[in-house]
Amino acid sequence: MALLHAATLSPSKLELISAWLPSRPWAPANAADVELVGAYRLDDPEGEVGIEVHLATAGGVLVQVPLTYRAAPVDGLDDHLVATLEHSALGRRWVYDGLRDPCLVRVLAATALTGCGQAVGLVTRDGRWHVVPPTVRLAGGGWPGGPTTIDGFELISDDADGAVLRNDHLELWVARRPVVGEQPAIGLTGRRDGHGEPVVLAEVRT
């Protein structure tokens, strides 16, 4: 579950992604005119880290931007800080490139393997609980085996062809520029509201 807040963010998510995206090797050559077109959240099992993956267009190209939101800076992740932002309900948040944050990588790998893990957005208003449907709906899974290890991933490459991460027995490929495609044998697709065809978001290879 993800408890959402009616809050003001400074800078906004659009502003911080727009400022950071042009510096990325996987960004389109023309990374101007960024528009956020959808997002999905994943559940941190310890309930400490906000995990959100944005789909955005930049220069007419669809890009996938995984981010984590933390209440304090993380040792060893200084070079992967996207920005700090002020959240009117939660205070200062440290925002990291999600594919450099072990928490997001573990949860994304687990979600790609099983098809489970998309967070349900909840918000309270006037003493009532409301559900906030996601703007990107995930489908996936396909792992045929039993328990498997989802920690210890190292980033091997990260460019326009996608990011590749490996641990001692799995390879996780994450689309940086998602395109329409068939469901991977083991992996994730996402369907945006108002768009009939799903795009491939991640694939797990053994």
C-alpha positions, -999 to +999 in steps of 0.1 A: +000+000+000+011+036-006-004+063+015-006+094-007-007+130+006-024+160-007+008+180-006+029+207-023+063+196-036+092+220-042+105+215-068+077+195-084+084+161-098+081+175-133+107+202-125+132+178-110+129+152-138+132+180-164+164+193-148+180+159-144+170+141-175+193+159-201+224+147-182+215+110-186+232+089-213+198+073-221+179+105-226+168+115-261+191+140-279+164+166-275+153+161-239+132+193-239+095+196-233+093+169-207+058+157-199+048+132-173+024+108-188+020+081-162+035+064-131+034+033-110+044+026-074+060-004-059+058-015-022+089-013+000+085-043+023+100-023+052+077+006+045+105+032+046+113+041+010+089+056-015+093+038-048+078+054-079+085+048-116+075+076-140+068+074-177+075+106-194+079+119-229+109+140-239+114+152-274+086+129-284+103+098-270+088+078-241+113+073-212+111+053-180+124+071-149+125+050-117+130+071-085+132+065-048+122+090-021+140+088+013+138+107+046+176+110+049+206+108+026+221+073+019+258+066+023+273+056-010+245+071-032+258+107-033+266+105-070+231+093-078+211+120-060+186+135-085+175+163-061+162+171-027+126+183-025+105+198+002+073+179+008+046+200+027+035+169+047+067+149+051+094+175+051+127+171+031+130+142+008+162+129-009+153+117-044+176+091-060+180+074-094+161+043-086+183+019-105+212+029-082+191+023-051+192-013-040+157-011-024+141-003-058+162-028-077+152-057-053+115-048-055+115-043-092+132-076-097+106-093-075+077-077-093+091-086-127+095-123-116+061-126-100+038-099-115+030-089-078+041-058-060+023-028-076+013-006-047-023+004-041-026+042-037-047+053-007-056+088+005-077+101+033-101+130+028-127+143+053-122+112+075-129+088+046-104+064+029-102+066-009-083+044-034-064+062-062-061+040-093-027+039-109-021+056-142+000+027-154-012-009-148+014-036-146+012-072-159+039-098-157+056-126-139+064-159-154+091-171-130+088-210-131+110-218-102+109-216-064+125-190-041+153-171-057+177-144-047+169-108-056+197-089-039+233-082-049+225-067-083+252-046-099+246-022-128+264-034-159+253-008-184+227+020-187+220+036-220+193+041-246+191+003-251+181-001-215+198-008-182+213-042-174+218-053-139+232-087-127+235-107-095+251-141-093+223-159-113+199-134-127+200-106-153+175-078-150+169-056-180+150-024-175+138-003-205+149+033-204+129+040-236+099+016-234+082+006-267+051-015-275+059-052-274+047-086-263+048-098-227+083-112-219+085-148-208+096-134-174+091-096-170+067-067-170+046-047-193+027-015-185-005-001-200-011+036-197-046+050-192-061+058-226-034+037-245-045+003-258-011-012-264+012-021-234+049-012-235+077-035-222+091-022-190+115-050-177+127-085-184+144-111-163+168-135-179+185-165-162 
